């Protein structure tokens, strides 16, 4: 009996030590700014599970597979569904999903470079739009409306700027036909005046779990001229328009991401889940 009790005490100490280490690691993940990237990736993985199961791409079996490695972008696409809002915005009974990513976190920095005016990916977004239910291809006006909806009603409000105060003005645009991934696309290029995300936080926003908490700024959501490109294709069998979009503050940076990501994207069709 005398040898059993010390063994139990040793096991208890080991469990207590392990529990303390786990608590310290979880505390660091939850609160340490240096862990902001890993916290974001962990939380977004769980968040995406719910949204992906209700997304247009999941329910149609059609998805845009975008290569993100080595581009300077956050290494996963995040999914958001807004069927009712897009139906009201464009008019009609529509399904709408947006997949998006943004500037990655610099090592040991507690926020994404999306907040950094000196970074080439300041204010930048890249991803895919899925619009289902129009019964035809999207017009140029509708493509612009979808981009405006995403920026003014989703992206900027998530960062604390209300849609009433958000700007999205099309300065110029052009369209041309291109071919990649063995299909025809319409390439829309545009310059857009909109708000960039730099701001001094005045409280906590859920989006800070995703992007990190921004540093103090001498400007609140400053106006920026963005170079945008959206490549749109239509799949008649699914009545589905897919738009691959890039928006950055530089034409050169938009062209780089268009070349490295959009033009390398594959539209994958899988069996529709039952």
C-alpha positions in Angstrom: 0.0 0.0 0.0 2.8 2.4 0.8 4.2 2.1 -2.7 0.8 2.7 -4.4 0.1 6.1 -2.9 3.4 7.7 -4.1 2.7 6.3 -7.6 -0.8 7.8 -7.6 0.6 11.2 -6.4 3.2 11.1 -9.3 0.4 10.4 -11.8 -1.7 13.2 -10.4 1.2 15.6 -10.6 1.8 14.6 -14.2 -1.9 15.1 -15.1 -1.9 18.5 -13.3 1.3 19.5 -15.2 -0.2 18.5 -18.5 -3.4 20.3 -17.7 -1.5 23.5 -16.8 0.5 23.3 -20.1 -2.7 22.9 -22.1 -4.3 25.9 -20.3 -1.2 28.0 -21.0 -1.2 27.0 -24.7 -5.0 27.7 -24.9 -4.6 31.1 -23.2 -1.8 32.0 -25.6 -3.9 31.0 -28.6 -6.9 33.0 -27.3 -5.2 36.2 -26.2 -1.6 36.5 -27.4 -1.3 38.8 -30.4 1.6 36.7 -31.7 -0.9 33.8 -32.1 -3.4 35.8 -34.1 -2.8 33.9 -37.3 -3.1 30.5 -35.7 -6.2 31.6 -33.8 -7.7 32.9 -37.0 -7.0 29.6 -38.9 -8.4 27.5 -36.0 -11.6 29.5 -35.7 -12.2 29.9 -39.4 -11.9 26.1 -39.9 -14.8 25.6 -37.6 -16.8 28.5 -39.0 -16.5 27.2 -42.5 -17.9 23.8 -41.7 -21.4 25.3 -41.1 -21.4 27.7 -44.1 -19.9 25.3 -46.6 -22.7 22.7 -46.0 -25.3 25.3 -47.0 -23.3 26.9 -49.9 -24.1 27.0 -53.5 -20.9 25.2 -54.4 -21.7 22.3 -52.0 -25.3 21.9 -53.1 -24.5 22.0 -56.8 -21.3 20.0 -56.6 -19.4 22.8 -58.5 -16.5 24.6 -56.9 -13.7 26.9 -57.9 -10.4 25.4 -56.7 -8.0 28.3 -56.3 -4.3 27.9 -55.6 -3.2 30.2 -52.8 0.2 28.8 -51.7 3.1 31.3 -52.2 0.9 34.2 -53.1 1.0 36.2 -49.9 -2.6 35.5 -49.2 -4.3 33.9 -46.2 -4.0 30.2 -46.9 -7.7 29.3 -47.0 -10.9 30.5 -48.6 -13.7 31.5 -46.2 -17.3 30.9 -47.2 -20.3 33.2 -46.6 -23.9 32.7 -47.9 -26.4 35.5 -48.4 -29.3 34.2 -50.5 -32.0 36.5 -49.1 -29.9 39.6 -49.2 -28.7 39.0 -52.8 -32.3 38.2 -53.9 -33.4 41.5 -52.6 -30.4 43.3 -54.1 -30.7 42.0 -57.6 -34.4 41.1 -57.6 -35.5 37.5 -57.9 -35.2 34.2 -56.1 -31.5 33.7 -56.1 -28.8 31.7 -54.3 -25.5 33.5 -53.5 -22.3 32.3 -52.0 -19.0 34.2 -51.8 -15.6 32.5 -51.0 -12.9 35.0 -50.1 -9.4 35.4 -48.8 -7.2 38.4 -48.0 -3.6 39.3 -47.1 -1.8 36.8 -44.8 -0.4 37.7 -41.4 3.3 38.7 -41.1 5.2 36.5 -38.7 4.7 37.5 -35.1 2.3 40.3 -36.0 -1.2 40.3 -34.5 -3.1 41.4 -37.6 -3.4 40.7 -41.3 -1.5 42.9 -43.8 -4.9 43.9 -45.1 -4.7 46.7 -42.5 -1.2 47.8 -43.6 -1.1 50.8 -46.0 2.5 49.9 -46.9 1.7 46.3 -47.9 0.9 45.5 -51.6 -2.2 43.6 -50.3 -3.6 46.5 -48.3 -7.3 46.3 -48.6 -7.1 43.5 -51.0 -9.6 40.6 -51.5 -9.6 37.6 -53.8 -12.1 34.8 -54.2 -15.1 33.5 -56.1 -18.8 34.5 -56.4 -21.5 31.9 -57.0 -24.9 33.3 -58.2 -27.6 30.8 -59.1 -31.2 31.3 -60.3 -31.0 34.1 -62.9 -31.9 31.8 -65.7 -29.2 33.3 -67.9 -25.7 34.8 -67.9 -25.0 37.8 -65.7 -24.9 41.2 -67.4 -22.1 43.6 -66.9 -24.3 45.7 -64.7 -25.2 42.7 -62.5 -21.5 41.8 -62.2 -20.8 45.3 -60.9 -23.8 45.1 -58.5 -22.6 41.8 -57.1 -19.1 43.3 -56.4 -20.7 46.4 -54.8 -23.0 44.2 -52.6 -19.9 42.2 -51.4 -17.9 45.3 -50.6 -20.5 47.7 -49.2 -22.9 45.3 -47.5 -20.6 42.5 -46.4 -16.9 43.2 -46.3 -16.8 46.8 -45.0 -19.6 46.4 -42.4 -17.8 43.4 -41.0 -14.8 45.7 -40.4 -17.0 48.3 -38.6 -18.0 50.7 -41.4 -21.8 50.8 -42.0 -23.1 50.2 -45.5 -24.7 53.7 -45.3 -21.2 55.3 -45.0 -19.4 52.9 -47.3 -18.4 54.0 -50.8 -18.3 52.0 -54.0 -18.1 54.1 -57.2 -17.2 52.6 -60.5 -14.6 54.9 -62.2 -14.0 53.0 -65.4 -14.5 49.5 -66.8 -13.9 47.3 -69.8 -14.8 43.7 -70.8 -13.2 41.1 -73.1 -13.5 37.4 -73.8 -10.8 35.1 -72.5 -10.3 31.3 -72.4 -8.9 29.3 -69.5 -9.7 26.1 -67.7 -11.1 24.8 -71.0 -14.0 27.2 -70.9 -15.0 30.7 -72.1 -15.0 33.6 -69.6 -15.8 37.3 -69.8 -13.1 39.3 -68.1 -14.2 42.5 -66.5 -11.5 45.0 -65.5 -12.4 48.1 -63.5 -11.1 50.9 -61.3 -13.3 51.4 -58.2 -13.3 54.1 -55.5 -14.1 52.5 -52.2 -13.0 52.4 -48.6 -9.8 50.7 -47.4 -10.0 48.9 -44.0 -7.4 50.9 -42.0 -9.0 52.3 -38.8 -8.5 52.7 -35.1 -10.6 50.2 -33.3 -13.2 51.6 -30.9 -14.3 48.3 -29.5 -14.3 44.6 -30.3 -15.6 43.2 -33.6 -16.0 39.5 -34.3 -14.1 40.1 -37.5 -11.0 40.8 -35.4 -10.9 37.1 -34.6 -10.4 36.6 -38.4 -8.2 39.5 -39.4 -6.6 40.3 -36.1 -7.1 43.6 -34.3 -5.9 46.6 -36.5 -3.2 48.9 -35.2 -4.1 52.5 -34.5 -4.5 54.6 -37.7 -4.6 58.4 -38.4 -7.5 57.6 -40.9 -10.8 55.9 -40.5 -11.6 53.7 -43.6 -9.8 56.0 -46.1 -11.0 56.1 -49.7 -8.8 54.1 -52.0 -8.8 53.6 -55.8 -8.8 49.8 -56.3 -7.9 47.8 -59.4 -10.5 45.1 -59.8 -10.8 42.1 -62.2 -13.7 39.6 -62.3 -13.7 36.7 -64.7 -17.2 35.3 -65.1 -18.4 32.1 -66.7 -21.9 30.5 -66.9 -22.9 26.9 -66.4 -26.4 26.4 -68.0 -27.0 23.0 -66.6 -26.8 24.4 -63.1 -28.0 27.9 -64.0 -24.9 29.0 -62.2 -22.6 32.0 -62.7 -19.2 31.9 -61.2 -17.0 35.0 -60.9 -13.4 34.8 -59.9 -12.5 38.2 -58.5 -9.3 40.1 -57.5 -9.3 43.6 -56.0 -6.1 45.4 -54.8 -4.8 49.0 -54.7 -2.4 48.3 -57.6 -3.0 47.3 -61.2 0.3 45.4 -61.1 -0.7 43.5 -57.9 -4.1 42.7 -59.4 -2.4 41.4 -62.6 0.0 39.3 -60.5 -2.8 37.6 -58.5 -4.9 37.2 -61.6 -2.1 35.4 -63.3 -1.0 33.3 -60.3 -4.5 32.4 -58.9 -7.5 33.2 -61.2 -6.0 31.9 -64.4 -4.8 28.7 -62.6 -8.2 28.1 -61.0 -10.0 24.9 -61.9 -13.8 24.5 -61.9 -14.4 21.1 -60.3 -17.7 19.2 -60.6 -18.5 16.5 -58.1 -21.5 14.4 -57.5 -24.3 16.4 -55.9 -24.7 15.4 -52.2 -27.9 13.6 -51.3 
